[in-house]
Amino acid sequence: MNKFSSSTLGLLALAAVLLCLPLVLPNTFYYDVAIRIAINAVVAIGLNLLIGYTGQISLGHAGFFGLGAYASAVLSSRYGWPSALALLAAAGATALLALLVARPVLRLKGHYLAMATLGLGIIIMIVLTNEAAFTGGPDGMAVPPLVLFGWEVSGEKSWYAVCAAVLLFITWAAVNLINAPGGRALQAIHGSEIAAFAVGVDVTAMKIRVFVLSAVIASVMGSLSAHYVGFITPGIAGFQHSIELVTMVVLGGMASVFGSIVGAVLLTLLPQFLSTLEGWETVAFGLVLMASMIFLPKGVVPTLRARLRRGAA
Amino acid sequence: MLTGFLQFLFSGLTVGATYALAALGFAIIYNSSRVINFAQGEFIMLGGMSAVALTGLGIPLPVSIVLAIAVAAAVGALIEKFAIEPAGRADVVPLIIITIGASLVVRGLVQVFLGKGTHALGAFSGEKPFVIAGATLLPQSLWVLGVATVVVAALGWFFGYTRYGKAMLASSHNMLAAELVGINTRSVLLLSFVLSGALGAMGGVLLAPITYTSYDVGIMLGLKGFVAATLGGLGSGMGAVVGGLLLGVLEAMTAGYISSAYKDAMPFVLILLVLFFMPNGLFGAKTTDRV
């Protein structure tokens, strides 16, 4: 089976699962979990393009998520903007910021890049916390509902439809991007920047584009998430959230679009199971992170794929 | 005018000395393993919280301090044994997640057993401040600066003049070559985590009487230690000390002259600016890429 048909199969399977889920989800609680998974999965796919495919780490993407959420919230609630327009403006502002910092930040490598992106995320979180006149400070702020072309998205079922559609679209787009020449250029950069440059890849421009793209995806999902939940606090832009996003990418499988979805499923479900541990959640979460990285450093999907292939051969 | 400046300088140097100790911990582990240990901040927290808990049991302060440092050193050894060593030659990102997992475990355990409260440790020798040109200097600040100076000197001697120190330096330069001349690089790795744990805890114990401590102080302190280590150039001991002190002073000046709400943002703004112009930090070695 070649790569093209396996990703088409994957897309069909994803569409089938997304379509059939409403038949089996018993109540709104499960819908809520499914929506959160979809939102996380989309952010993780965007981040995987940057970390997994291009090989550029970011420990600050929750900052972009938070920026999208807050820009949408502030524009629509304090300035009365239509929520769809606010979402686009938020995405534009995030793109601009990402573009501004991309060139100097992406010149860095390894731990220095980790430091810079981490710093960026934390600065965004501190600004969101301190500018209480706009953001409500540490107490957070309420967000009005999302209105798309006159349709107010409300209720878990409508939100599920929106988020499932976005997830399917982004998965399709990401799979196509990776199999296109541009996507191959990204993977060449991951392999070796110098070698990619030598065969004519504009390394700097490609890295900047992917960085901005993943930031915009995070921002849009931040906006959607803010409208869905209806209330946001600066914590969504924090270091912990950034780490959760990166863990989804790595645990699911670097350079695997479907892996990111698996990672999002695992990391979103995990706290639901751990919440019964009464006080021990943090310890258990930390142990799971450590164990999964020690035993599955390549991630779930690539490990399974390798095992299947070995079984077939 | 001068009084205010001196005041900010004193408090900045005090906190900066703690950052320097944390940054040295980062540098030592980075040199021996190329791992950025995101659990470094938890060593600081563990030092302060263990000392508080031990004095609470009626154990005299000096004994508690020594025990608290030993606890953090032991935790460092456990992390190396059960998290870093089994991971083998994992990539940068999985290693970062492993150390973050370790930090969550340490923080979670402290939260379960010692609670979420904020605690103060008694000052080592009195609370009566010295007054210098109108600015006050706490005796505890002198303890912080004094101990940090002694520790830095001791580390300099350790790495420059002892067999173990030289072995650690050698394996940080070239692990394979170090193994070939008979250095046990595995015990070097273990020793580096023990040293970092002890260094972090020392900072935590020294700072606890001034800034108070709780189960979650390690997050920010650790990240700032990472900033300090990067600021000076990863792996540079001198850079870690200078980076830590610089960071502490700049933070105090920001709080004093610009905005206390944004003092926590200062280290991150600073590191971004520095990295934009000097991608390897102030004292970091220049690197070239190879295919």
Interface residues (C-beta under 8 A of the other chain):
Chain A: I51 I57 L59 V101 P104 V105 R107 L108 K109 G110 H111 Y112 A114 M115 A116 L118 G119 L120 I122 I123 I126 V127 N130 S192 E193 I194 A195 A198 F239 I243 V246 T247 V250 M254 G279 W280 E281 T282 V283 A284 F285 G286 L287 V288 L289 M290 M293 I294 P297
Chain B: Y30 I36 A83 P86 A87 A90 D91 V92 V93 P94 L95 I96 I97 I98 I100 G101 A102 S103 L104 V105 V106 R107 G108 L109 Q111 V112 I219 L223 F226 V227 T230 L234 A261 Y262 D264 A265 P267 F268 V269 I271 L272 L275 F276 P279 N280 G281 T287 D289 R290 V291
